[in-house]
Amino acid sequence: MRQIPGFRVGEKFREGAMAELWRLTAGDGAPYLLKVPRSGFGCHPACYAGFEVERVVLGRLSGSHVPRLVADGEDEEGPWLVLEEIPGPSLADLAARAPLAAAEAARLGAALASALHALHRQDVVHHDLKPVHVLFRPGGEAVLIDFGLACHGQLPDLVETESDHPLGTPAYISPEQLAGRRGDPRSDIFALGVILYQLATGRLPFGAPESAAGMRRRLYLDPPPPRRLRPEIPDWLQEVILRCLAVRAENRYATAALVAHDLAHPEQVPVTGRGRHTQNTSWRTLLRRAWQAHFGGQPPPAAPARHLARTPHVLAAIDTDPAHDALAQALRDAVRHLIDGCGQGRLTCATVFAPGLSAGGEDLPELARSEHTRRLVELHHWARDLALPPERLRFVVLPGTDAAAALIGYARAQHVDHIVMGARGSSALRRFLGSVSSRVVAETPCTVTVVRAQKAGDSTPQDAVSKANRILRVPG
């Protein structure tokens, strides 16, 4: 029996293609898992390389969406890792009940997308995402495991150097991985789309091909539309799934955070023909894709952190009171200047109001709905001059009497990267009590730009942005 200092090794927990897991008990009785690479005749030479990748990557990751690396070492039997044991179920257990209701599939997918975004923000692409590699904590947070095929944007890619062939699970591997390109976070978004398709329909979109030729069909073929298999699937969910499964990476969601947002807010998903159709892709489109797959090269992917920096989620906090039109214009100019510099970033326009107060203190749902609709119309009107395409624009009315708390909570939950908001002015009372903008700057874990209305002499948007950037906080 293997000896691990400070722990007692128990029975084998699970055996995979590249590693074995054993139950482990610490001196205080706390449960852990021991992970060792598979060895012996017939084992792939990438097993040890993948094990080393996982050790290095886990040592650099933090947060609740990955298991904690407790200890690592090597003895006469080989290397080993001691990992936190996640007590919750795996996504594979839940997927076994598929097809699931749309709301449940969206809930699970949103949790997984949030975990993926947390991983990508730490410059790592998983590259082997599938239901068995996703666990859930008791509170519902998704946890990603098994990083043997992962790619870190700041480290040498050991997996690539150990194999001349694409590595991954055939049912979930992305088109660009099949073409030999690793390190693009949108490859994980493709695998997320496969999982969403599986949860919603009970089937894998491309089956489980065993040959290279079978896998390469996804370089130009779309899967059957989910609503063709299950007509009760809502069109917004099909829109999200098929956008994740786009053949070319640039046609997918730019970040996993945007997938999480749309799954959590289906009423905000702009449904196109992609979400409504139930027919197969035309032969002309297939021919064009096949030509691109064979002859059309693509630039190498940027490291995950660099890619996310070019695709920010920007939140514009807007006061719809017409008395502040000058501030609204200054805010619009600052947002335009910011958004023009990021071709794939998304803008969410938000405002806050208290339904009870807007209805004269009485609980009148019809008046609250009317006020909610009016605020949405005003947000659309505010953003009209920005001329952004629908897929890059979202609108939300946040209920609550505490505007700062509502904005901070939304920014945390929806992975907002940059908040742009206005400051109405200064007064003795405001300085004493504190303003909404000062609380947002102090408490939000993202960049915050505060804009003031232009005065005489501030004649350009660049002037407004320059002045706004004097009140700026970037998280360290």
N, C-alpha and C positions, 0 to 999 in steps of 0.2 A: 504494500500500500504506500502510495506517495506521501511524503511528509512535507507539509507547508508550515513554516514557523508561525506559531500563534494561532493555528487553526486545526480543526479535526476534519479530515476528509471523509465524506459519507458515500452514498450510492451515486451511480451515474444518473444524471438528470436528463440529458439529451445528447444525441450524436448527429452532427450535420455532415455535409460533404467535406468540410475543411477543418472542423474542430470538434472537440468533445467538451461537454459541460458536466461538472460533478458538484454535488451539494457540499457545502462547506459550513462549518460552525465555528464561530469565534469563541474565545475563552469565556466571554460573558453570555454566550448562548445565542448571539445574533446570527441570523442566517445570511450566507453569502454564496456565491457561485465561483467555482474554480474552472477556468477555461484553459485548455491545452490544445495544441495543433494535432491533427491526425498525422500518424506516421506509419511507416511500413509499406509493404508492396502494394502498388496500385494507387497510391496517394499522389495527387497532382503536385508538381514541384512548386506551384504558387501557394501551397498551404502555408509554408513558413514565411514567405514574403507577405502574404495576407495577414498572418498573425503579427508580424512586425509592424505592418501598417496600422492594425487595430491598436496595438500598444502605444504607438506614437500619437495617433490621432486622439484616442481617448485621453491621453495625458494632457492634451491641449484643449479639450472641450470642457465646458461647464454648463450648469443649468439643469432644470428638472426634466428636460426632454432627452437626456442621455443617461445611461447608467454610470454611477460613480466608479472610477477606477480606484480601488482600495490599496492594492499592492501589486507588484510584478517582480519577476525574478527568473532565474534559470538554475537548474540542477543537472545531475547526470542524465536524467530522463528527458531534458529539454526545457524550453521556456514555458512560463505559466503566467496567468493573470488572475487576480482576485477581484471580482466585480460585485457591485450592489445587486441584490436580488429584487426584481420588481414583482410585487405580489399579485398584480392585477391580471386580467385575461389578455390573450393575444388577439390581434385583429383577425387572425386565421380562425379562431373559435367563433367570432361574430360573423365572419364571411361565410362560414359553413351554413348559416341560416338564410343566406341570400336566395332570392331577391328580397331586399329589405324595403320598407316604406321610404319614400323620398326624404322625409324629414330625418329619419334615423341615418340614412346613407349620408346626407348632408352634414349631420352633426359629427359623425365619425370622420368624414373627409375633412371638415374644418379643423378638427383637433389634430389630424395628421399633417395638414398643410401648415398649421402654426408651428408644429415641431420641426418640419422641414425648413421653414424660414429661419427659425432659431439656429439650425445647423448651418445654413448657407451664410448667415451673418458672421459665423465664426470661420468662414473661408473653407468649408468642407462640402463636398458633394458625396452623397452616400453611394450611388451607382449600383445598389442591389436592393432597392426598396421593393418589398412584397409583404403580404399580410403576416407571415410568420416572423418577420423582422420588426413588427410593431407591437408593443405592449402598452397597457393602460394602467396608470396609477389609480388608486381608489377615488381620487377626486376627478377623474376623467381626462387628465393630461396624457397625451400620447408620448411614448418613449421609444426612440429608435435604437436598435441593437444591431450587432454584427457589422462591423466596419472594415471587414477584410478586403473589400474591393473599393474602399473610399479613396478619394483624391483630395489632398490638401493644397490649397492655392499657393502656399509658401514653402512646400516641401517637394523633394523629388518624388516622381510617381513610380514607386517600386513595382506596383502591379503591372504597369505598362512595360517595364523593362523585363519582366519575367515571362511574358506571354506574347506570342505573335498573333493571337486570335482574341476576338472580343470576349470578355468575361462578364457573366451576369446570368440571370434566370431567363430562359428563352421567352416566356410569356410576358415579361415585364421590361425587357431591355429596349432602350430607345433607338430610333433610327441612326442618330449620330454615333452612338456607341458601336453599332454594327459597322459603321463606316470608319471606325478607328479613332474617333475623336472623344476624348475624355475631359472632364473638368468643367462641363457646362451645367450649371444648376438647373437649367430647363430640362435636362435628362431626367432628373428626379420628378419634375412636374409631369413628364410623360408617364412615368411609372405610377404617379398619383392618379392620373387619368385612367390607367388600366384598372387600378383598385376601385375607383369610383364606378366604373363601368361594371365591374364584377359585383359590387355591392348592390347596384341598382337593378341589374338584369339577371344575376345568378350565373352569368357566363363570362368567359374571358374574351376580350374583343378580337384577339388574333389566335385564339386557341393556345395550344402548348406545342409549338413546332419543335421537332428534334433535329432537323437539318438546317444548315446555313441558308440554303435556298428558301426554305419555308420561312425563316425569320426575315430574310431580305425583302419579302413581299410587302412588309410595312414601310419600306422606303418610298412606296408610291400608293399603296392601297389604304383606304379608310375602312374601319370596321362597320358592320351593319349599324345604322342609327339605333340607339337604345329604345326609342319610342316605336320602332318597327317590331321589336321583340316584346315590349310591354307598353301598350298604348297609354296606360295610366301614368307613366312617367311624365312629370311636367316639362314643358318646353324649356324653362329656365335651367333645369338640371341637365338636360341634354346639351344645351348651349355650353355650360361649364365643362362637361365631360369631353365633348368633341373639341373644344378649344384646347384643353390639356393634351389631347391626342393628335394635334396637328402634326403633319409629317415633318415640316420644317420648324426648327426651334423658334425662329423669329415670329412665327404665327401663333405660338402658344402664349399663355400668360407669362408676363415678364418675371414675376416673382410668385413664390408660394403664398406670400401674405395676401396678394390680390385674390388668389383662389379661396383662401380662408374667408376673406371679406365677402365675396359673392355667395359662398355657401351659407354664410350666416345671415345674409340680407338678400334673399331671392327676389324680393320686390324691386330691388335696384338693378337687377341684371338686364341689360338691353338684349332682347331676344331678336336674333337675325334669322335668316333662312336656315342657318346651321342648326338652330334649336327647334325648328318646326318641321323640317323635311323628314320623310321616312323612306326615301328612295336611295339607291346606291349612287356613288359618284359617277359622273359622266365619263365616257371613254376618252374624250378630249383632255379632260383634266388628268386622267391616269397616264395618258401618253406624255403629257407635259412633265409630270412628276418623274416618270421613268427616265426621260431624257435628262432632267436635272440631277437625278440620282447617279447617273452614269457619267455625265459630262460636266455638270455644274458644280464647281468647287465652292466651298464655304470657308470663311476666315476662321482661324483657330479661336476657340472660346476664350473669353476673359476669365480670370480667376473669380470665384464667387463673390468675394468682397468688392472687387472692382465692378462686376456686373451690377450688383445691388446699388452701388453708388451712382450708376447711370440710370437707374430705374426707381427713383424714390417715390414713396407715397406721401404726397403733400396735402396737408389739411389747411384750408382757408376758413378761419373763424369769422363769420360775417354778421354784422349788425344790420338788420333789414330796416331799421328806423330811417325814414326819408330825411329826418333832420340831420343825418350824418352822411349825406351824399358825397361830400368832399373826401371824407375818410374812406368811403367805399371805393371811390375812384383811385385814391392813392394805393389802397390795398390791391385793387385789380391790376394796377400798373406793376406793383412789386411781384404779384403772382405771375403775370405774363413774362416778366423778365426771368423769373426762376424757371418756369415750365419750358420756355423756349430753349433752355440749355439742356434739357433731358428728353430725348425723343420718345422714350417709352415710359416715362413717369406717369403716375395717375394723380389726379386732383380730386379731392373730396371737399365739397362746399358744405359747410355746417353752420347752423344757427341753433340757439338754445331758447326755449320758452317754457313757462310753467302753465300747463293746461288749466289747472284750477283757477289761477289768477286771471287768465285770459277770458274765462267764463264768468267774471264778476264774483269769484269766490264760491260759486255754486258748482255742484257736480253735474254739468250738462254735457254729456258725451258728444252730442251733435255740434255744439258750439266749439268744443275742443277739436273735433275733426275738421271743421271749417277753418279754424285758425291754423291747424297743421298744414292743410292744403294751401292756404294763402302764403304761408312761409315757404313752402316748397316752390310755388310759382315765383316768388321773389328771388329765391336762390337761382332758379333757372334764368331769370331775367338778368341777374347780376353776372352770370357766367357766359351769357350769350355772345358778348363781344370777344371772348377768348377764342371762340371758334375751334374748340377741341372736339375730336371725334367721340362718339358715345362710349366707346370702350375705355377711354381714358378719363371719364368724368362720372362722378357719383354725387348724390345730394342726400343729405340727412338732416332731419330736425330732431334735436336731442331734447327730451323732456327733462325738466328739473328747475328748481329755484336757485341752485348754485351753479352758475355758468362755468366757473373755473373747474369745479369738480366734474361736471359733465364732459368738458373738453379733455381733461386729463384722463378720465376713465376711458373715453373713446379712443384716444391716442394710444394708450397702453394696450387695449384689447385688439385694436386693428393694425398694430405694427406701423404706426405713422412715423415717418422719418424726419419730417420738417413741418412745423406749424407756422403759418403766417397769419398774424392777427393785428387788429388796430388798437391804438390807445386813444381814448377820447380827449384826453387833456389832463390837466393837473389842478388840484384844489387841496385846501388844508384837510378837509374831511377824507378825500381819497388817499392822501398821503398817510393819514392816521390809520384808516381801516385797511389799506392795501387794495390794489386794483386787481381785476381779473388777470390782466396780462402779467403782472408781477408774480402772481401765484403760479400761472402756467409756466413761466420761465423757471421758477424755483423748483417745481415738482415734476415736470414732465421729462422723461428720459430720452429726449430727442432734441434736435436743433430747433430753436424758436426765434423767429424774426418778428419784431414789433414795429409797426408802421404808424407814422403820424400823418395827418392831413398836410398836404403841401401848402406852404406859405408863399408869399411873394418872393421870387428869386429861385424857387424850386421848380424849374420849368421842364424837367425831363424825368422819365421813369428811373433812369440811372441815379439821378439825384435822390429820388425817394428811397431807392434801395440802399444807397450809400448811407443816408441818414438812418434808415431802419436798422442797418447792420451794426450800428453803435450799441444796440440792445440785442445782443445775440449770445446764445449759449449753445455750445456744442458738447455733447457728452464725452467724457474722457474714456 
